[in-house]
Amino acid sequence: MSNYTRYLCIHPIDKTTDFLLPVGKIFGDDYYRIDTKGFDLINFLENLEEGKKLIIFLGHGTRSYLCASEPNQRDVFINVENGVQIFKNNDIVIVSCYSSTFLDKINSF
């Protein structure tokens, strides 16, 4: 039995990470290819059912934020501040550069 009410795979639209498409497609209707510019992830998650979720992020990362590379020229999608709120009460798997450093910053709050 799963401890999660839902598994979500979030993958910003970005040609440089298209090699991850087969991973995302495993999640079927819970695979979200999104344009990060103007996308409100906090609002999106709040409108889902209650309960703990497993959130999988496929994309680019720095030590301070997760992002897409193109077409948005590294728009910040999840930073340390909103990451704390997004990942609170959820579990996260991040497939990006610097993911462990980013998670260390979030866990320091």
C-alpha positions in Angstrom: 0.0 0.0 0.0 1.3 3.4 -0.9 1.8 6.3 1.6 1.0 8.8 -1.1 -2.4 10.1 -2.4 -0.7 10.9 -5.7 2.5 10.6 -7.7 3.2 13.8 -9.8 5.9 14.1 -12.3 6.7 17.8 -13.2 8.8 18.4 -16.3 9.3 21.9 -17.6 9.1 22.2 -21.4 12.7 22.3 -22.5 14.3 20.6 -25.5 17.5 20.0 -23.6 15.7 17.6 -21.3 13.6 15.8 -23.8 15.7 12.7 -23.3 13.7 12.4 -20.0 10.3 12.1 -21.8 10.2 8.3 -21.4 10.6 8.6 -17.6 7.7 11.1 -17.4 5.4 9.1 -19.6 5.5 6.3 -17.0 3.3 8.6 -14.9 0.5 8.8 -17.4 -2.1 11.4 -16.5 0.1 12.5 -13.6 2.9 13.7 -15.9 2.9 17.4 -16.4 4.9 19.1 -19.1 4.6 22.8 -18.2 5.8 26.2 -19.4 7.4 27.5 -16.2 6.8 31.2 -17.1 3.8 32.3 -15.1 3.0 28.8 -13.8 1.9 28.9 -10.1 3.0 25.5 -8.8 1.9 26.3 -5.2 -1.7 27.0 -6.4 -1.6 23.9 -8.7 -0.7 21.7 -5.7 -3.2 23.3 -3.4 -6.0 22.5 -5.8 -5.2 18.8 -5.7 -6.6 16.4 -3.2 -5.4 16.4 0.4 -2.7 14.1 1.5 1.0 13.5 1.0 2.3 13.4 -2.6 5.5 12.2 -4.2 6.6 14.9 -6.5 9.2 14.1 -9.2 10.9 17.0 -10.9 12.7 16.5 -14.2 14.7 19.5 -15.3 17.6 21.9 -14.7 18.9 23.0 -11.4 21.3 25.3 -9.7 22.4 25.5 -6.1 19.5 27.9 -5.4 16.7 27.0 -7.7 15.1 24.6 -10.2 14.3 25.8 -13.7 13.9 25.2 -17.4 16.6 26.2 -19.8 14.7 27.0 -22.9 12.6 28.6 -24.2 12.5 30.6 -20.9 16.2 31.3 -20.5 16.5 29.7 -17.0 13.4 31.2 -15.5 13.4 30.4 -11.8 10.6 27.8 -11.2 11.2 26.6 -7.7 13.5 28.5 -5.4 14.5 27.8 -1.8 11.7 30.0 -0.4 8.8 28.6 -2.4 10.4 25.1 -2.3 10.0 25.0 1.5 6.3 25.6 1.0 5.9 23.3 -2.1 7.7 20.3 -0.5 6.2 20.7 3.0 4.2 17.6 3.8 5.3 16.0 0.5 8.3 13.9 -0.7 10.4 15.0 -3.6 12.7 13.3 -6.1 14.7 15.8 -8.2 16.5 14.8 -11.4 18.7 17.9 -12.1 22.1 19.2 -11.5 22.9 20.4 -8.0 19.8 18.7 -6.6 21.4 17.6 -3.3 22.8 21.1 -2.7 19.4 22.6 -3.4 17.7 20.1 -1.1 20.3 20.8 1.7 19.3 24.5 1.5 15.6 23.7 1.7 16.1 21.4 4.7 18.1 24.1 6.5 14.8 26.0 7.1 
